[in-house]
Amino acid sequence: MPPSSGSARAGLAGDVRLRPAVEIMIAAWPCAALTCTGTGGVGGRERLGRLLDETFAAVPGGINLAI
């Protein structure tokens, strides 16, 4: 029996929402990292973790942003 993919196990195989969700989450990393490095990395990994949390929390508002 071939191994199943994570998306199939999660019931998301073929779900068009999966790819944009992954792309958005991947895009959040450089946003947080650039903010962190823009201040010289002050706060280290702990601050980067907080910035990631803040960035991920801002995703829904960014999706609904009307421009």
C-alpha positions as CSV (number, residue, x, y, z in Angstrom):
1,M,0.0,0.0,0.0
2,P,1.6,3.4,-1.0
3,P,2.0,6.0,1.7
4,S,-0.6,8.7,1.6
5,S,0.2,12.4,1.5
6,G,-0.4,14.7,4.4
7,S,-3.1,16.5,2.4
8,A,-4.9,13.3,1.8
9,R,-4.7,12.2,5.4
10,A,-6.1,15.7,6.4
11,G,-9.0,15.3,4.0
12,L,-7.6,18.1,1.8
13,A,-6.5,16.2,-1.3
14,G,-7.6,18.2,-4.4
15,D,-8.8,21.2,-2.2
16,V,-7.9,24.4,-4.1
17,R,-7.5,26.3,-0.8
18,L,-4.5,24.3,0.3
19,R,-1.9,25.8,-2.1
20,P,-2.7,29.5,-1.4
21,A,-2.7,28.8,2.3
22,V,0.7,27.2,2.1
23,E,2.0,30.1,-0.1
24,I,0.7,32.7,2.4
25,M,2.3,30.9,5.3
26,I,5.6,30.7,3.5
27,A,5.4,34.4,2.6
28,A,5.0,35.3,6.3
29,W,8.5,34.0,7.1
30,P,10.5,36.6,5.2
31,C,8.1,39.4,6.4
32,A,9.0,38.6,10.0
33,A,12.7,37.9,9.2
34,L,13.1,41.2,7.4
35,T,11.5,43.1,10.2
36,C,13.8,41.4,12.7
37,T,17.0,41.9,10.6
38,G,16.0,45.5,9.9
39,T,16.7,46.2,13.6
40,G,19.9,44.3,13.7
41,G,18.4,41.1,15.0
42,V,17.8,42.7,18.4
43,G,15.9,40.1,20.6
44,G,17.2,37.1,18.7
45,R,15.1,34.0,18.1
46,E,12.7,34.9,20.8
47,R,11.8,38.2,19.0
48,L,11.7,36.4,15.6
49,G,9.2,34.0,17.1
50,R,7.0,36.8,18.3
51,L,7.2,38.5,15.0
52,L,6.2,35.3,13.2
53,D,3.2,35.1,15.6
54,E,2.2,38.7,14.8
55,T,2.7,38.1,11.1
56,F,0.6,35.0,11.0
57,A,-2.1,36.7,13.1
58,A,-2.2,39.5,10.5
59,V,-2.8,37.2,7.5
60,P,-6.7,37.2,7.7
61,G,-6.7,41.0,7.7
62,G,-4.3,41.1,4.8
63,I,-6.5,38.8,2.8
64,N,-9.5,41.0,3.4
65,L,-7.6,44.2,2.7
66,A,-9.3,46.3,0.1
67,I,-6.9,48.2,-2.1
